[in-house]
Amino acid sequence: MLVKYFKVSNTKGFTLYELMIGLAIGGVLIGIGLPNLNQFLAAQKTNTQVNELINTIKEAKATAVTLNTQTLIIPTAGDYSNGWQMGLDTDSNGAIDTVMRVSLDAEQLQFASSPDMIFTDGGRINPVQISITPLACHNTRNPRRDINIALAGHTVPGCIPRLALDDGRCSRCSRPRSWPRWARS
């Protein structure tokens, strides 16, 4: 008896009204999502470049200990923004004799200083702090990062991101309460 109350149609597909509503909803979702996607991609590119430098530092320490030779990380053209080289200094003259790793893709980063990092044959280094600021924060959680390299050659996290400032500049870093007191100062 219910069948006679509902008319079954043989038509297939969408009506023009349904199609227009679907396109309007899709347009709104794309309009909201696309700027966020661009911000996400910029933040990920910055994170990738910082992580590549950290991995180079860890590899240099491991190489110095494993091969029992002095290992250097030297900025290209005097600035890490232009990239860097990691290699062996077999004659201890402060120049790379054998290049082991080259990075040329740090154009999104600005470095406050670009010191040469020299790991001794035991993996030790004079303590170094490198402050890195992304060139464009894109109003994301993408602030300055500090990389501290301790005497033993270990990298110590220097900051935790906070929101970028409204004018596009990057904010200063904060340290969470879960860190020990000496790391929060």
N, C-alpha and C positions, 0 to 999 in steps of 0.2 A: 504494500500500500504506500510505502514511502517513495517509491519510484515515481509515482505520478506527480509528486510535489517538486521534485528536482528535475529540471530539464538537462539532459546530457547533450553536450555540444560535440560535434565532430571536428571543430576547428582546432588547429594546432599552432602554437607560437604565442607571441606577445601582442597585446594591443599597443597602439601608438602611445596611449596614456601610460601604460606600464613601462614602456621603453623610456619615456621621458623622465619618469620618476626615478628609474634605475640610473640613468645618466646623471641626473642632478645629484643623487646621493654619492655616486662615484666621483663626481667633480669636487664635491665638498671634502670627501675623504682624501683625495689627492692633494687638494689645496692645503689641507692641514698637515698631511704627512710629508710632503716634499721638502719644506724648509727644515723640518726635524731630521730628515734623512741626510741633507747636506751638512748639518751641524754634526751629526753622528759620524759621517765619513771624515770630516776634517779632524775631529777629535781622535779617531782611530788612526789616522795617518801620523798625527803628532805622537801618540802613544807608541806606535810602531818604531818611529825614529828614535825616541828616548830608549825604548827597550833594546834596540840594536846597539846603542852606545853601551848600555849596561852589559849586554852579552859580550861585547868586545872587551870590556874591562875584565870580566870574569874569565874569558878565554886567554887574555894576556897573562893574568896571574897563573892560571893552570899551565900555560906554556912555559912560563919562567920556572916554575917548580919542576915540571916534567922533564924539560930539556936542560935544566940547570944552567941557564944562560939569561942574560939581561934582555928584557922584552920592553919595547917602547910602543906607546900610542901617541902619534903626532898629528896635530890638525893640518889639513891641507891648506896651503897658502896662509898659515898662521891663524886660521879661524875654523872651529869645528862646524860652523854653518856651511862651509864649503866641503865638508866631509873629513875623513880621517883615515890614517893608515896604521895598521898594527903589524909589527914585525920584530925580528931578532936583531940584536946589536951584539954580534959575536966578538968584536974587538973593543967594546966599551968606550967608543968615541962619541956617543950621543946621537948617532945617525943609524937609520935602519939599513942593515946589510941584506936581509932577506925579508921581503914583504910577504906576510901571511894572510892579511885581510885588508880589504879596501872598502870604504863606504863613501858614496858620493851623493847620498840623497837626504841631506839634512836641511834642505832649503826652507822648511817650515819652522825652523828653530832659530832663536837668537841666544847666543851664549854670552854671559857676563864676562867671563874670562876663558882663555883657551890655553891652559897650561899643558906642557908635555908631561905625559905620565910615564915614569920610568920604574918598571918592576925589576928588582934585583933578582939574582939567580935563586934566591930563597923565596921569592914571591912577595917580598916587602916593598913598600912604596912610601915616600914622604906623604903624609896626609894631604888630601886634595879635596876641595869643595868646588863643584861645578854647578852654577845656577843657570837653568835653561828656561827661557820664556818663549812660548809659541808666538809667532808673528801675528796670528789672528786667532782670537779666542772664539769668535763666532757666538758669543754669549752662552757658552757651554761650560761645563765643569772641566775646564782645561787651563788651570793656572800655571804659574811658575813651578818648576820642579827643581829640587836641589838633590844632587848626588854627592854623597860624602864617601870618600874612600879612606878607610882607616889604615893605620900603619901596617897591619897584617895583610892588606890588600883586599879586604872585604868591602863590599858596597853596603852602606847603611842608608836606609830611606831617610830623605831629608824633609819631606812634607807630604801632606795629604791635601787633595784639591778642595777648594771652596768655589763658590760661584764666581763667574767673571763679572766685572763691574759693568754698569749700564752703558758706559761710553766706549765699550769694546776693549778697554785695557784689561789685563789679567790681574786678578787679586793676589794678595799675599797668601801664604800657606798657613795651615793650622795643623796641629798634631793631636790625635785622639787621646782620650784619657786612658785607654787601654795600654798605651806605650809606657815604658818605665819613665821615671822622673827625669833621668839624665837625657833621654831622647826628646823630651817635650820642651826643653829650655831653649 
